[in-house]
Amino acid sequence: QVQLVESGGGLVQPGGSLRLSCAASGFTFRRYAMNWYRQAPGKERELVAIIGTTEGSTTYADSVKGRFTISRDNDKNTVNLQMNSLKPEDTAVYYCYVSIAPWNVYWGQGTQVTVSS
């Protein structure tokens, strides 16, 4: 079955960096776009970044442009999110997401990112 397992979250000071990873299994990874979402306390889940089936196709939320970079390794079935210049407002649970079909979507369990001094 499809599994998405995130890792790499933690506590970091403002201005710091973290790298999140999502290990995918149970589907043909290279055929699907992969997404990162986040959900802050009391807020709706929001899209952070999308990467298409190739490295060159990426989209970012305006709030993270220039600070976050999404990448994928189709040999290792992983998608990564490099987060630099982190701000307190980046504090959230970060989720990996894939849509195999409109009626068939999957989420990881999430990884907590806390930006605080």
C-alpha positions, 0 to 999 in steps of 0.5 A: 500500500502507499506509504509516505513517511516524513522526517527531519522536523525539529526546533530551530532558531529564526534564520536557521535551516532544516531539511525535511525528507519524505520516503515514499513507497507502494506506487511508481514514484517517478510518475507522480508530482509530489507536494509538501503542505503545512498546517499551523495551529488554528489555521487551515492546511496550506500548500507549500511546494509542488514538484512535478515528475522532473526536477525542473517543474516546481511551484512555491507558495508566495510565503516561502519563495526564495527560502524553500527548495523542493527536490526529488530523487527518483532513484531513492523514492524521496522528496525533500524540502530544504528550508532556509531563513526560517521564520516563526510563522513557518512553525507548523506540521509539515505533510507530504502528499501525493495524488494518484488519482482525483479520488485516491490521495495520500498524506504522510503522518506529518513532521513538526517544525518549530521556529523559535528563539 
